[in-house]
């Protein structure tokens, strides 16, 4: 137990901050994923074939390629891509991107592909009459999606989004390969310096279980709240 | 880009080996735990639930690290025959993958068993078939057919999961891709080739499952 003490002697406070980091990365990635989903869902549902193609390309590629490979692409390719863009604007210094941003972006794009599929399914299960009613009332395409369809869709999407959240939370463990100090990385450091990997990795597993358990409780409450009146 | 292709293709064989062995072991584990889940004994039932809860609630990376780095720490294990297996990263990865996919498979099979209509089992009983044969010859085939779509997704998830073998020094497709990226600094090109190979495998698995679904449909 002294291994988990707070302060200089134990790893308690380090692991506590690492857990906060995992939560921060997961939430950021989930939000980035939502942004991607809000862009790509309309593309997938569009009546234009070329837009469909872009949407399908995104979800197929991201869901068919290992998460770790996507993370390596961002980790090794991220700063190169930014430097390339910067060089167009005449800036040639070395640019290093923060591991938090790279990691959240990589996980966010992955989570976005899953969210897109969830949103698409939820929109397709909304009654056609809603679309027609909006059209009859002369509501514009944009307002129709963001003011009428989106709020109704969110209620239907919550159960599946909770799965996406679980996937995202677990995927953040993979960012440890880039050196960002979250639960996995901190356990790796602690295991290395105390030579007690069994204890620290098991403790990491407990922390992840705790996070998934608590978030499920929270989501169930949210679900109950949004399905009031149904 | 072209010169790295042979290396990546030979690494694909390792990925496929990891995938197939862990899926076969995981299938048996999944069936075993699905049967335990349906037991009326609350301890057996809760044990199976705990297994699937823990393995589905923690990242695969943690599971591999516990098995590869953690179990080697137990002195007692080092003196048993298990150490022959546990000192190899290959077998550690397979144990972790099999346990992980076993947890998901047990959930898939459990829900498939629950969707079997009671009338089918009753029909078997009224024909005088013993409950053992009803289970093996009626319930299991129907459950396998019911779970095909969900199991297809699980195969694809597991295929992506095998990429984590690269974290315990195995040179699978992702491991080799990372090595080539870090030596040539051409992340996008390597990503396109390695990602293309993964996508091709996803495509094959997807179509295989579709074919099986059609072949074994009830009509």
Interface residues (C-beta under 8 A of the other chain):
Chain A: X60 X61 X63 X64 X65 X66 X67 X68 X69 X72 X73 X76 X77 X80 X166 X170 X171 X173 X174 X176 X177 X184 X187 X188 X191 X195 X196 X197 X198 X201 X202 X204 X205 X208 X209 X212 X213
Chain B: X53 X54 X57 X58 X59 X60 X61 X62 X63 X65 X66 X69 X70 X71 X72 X73 X74 X156 X159 X160 X161 X162 X163 X164 X166 X167 X174 X177 X178 X181 X182 X185 X187 X188 X191 X194 X195 X198 X199 X202 X203
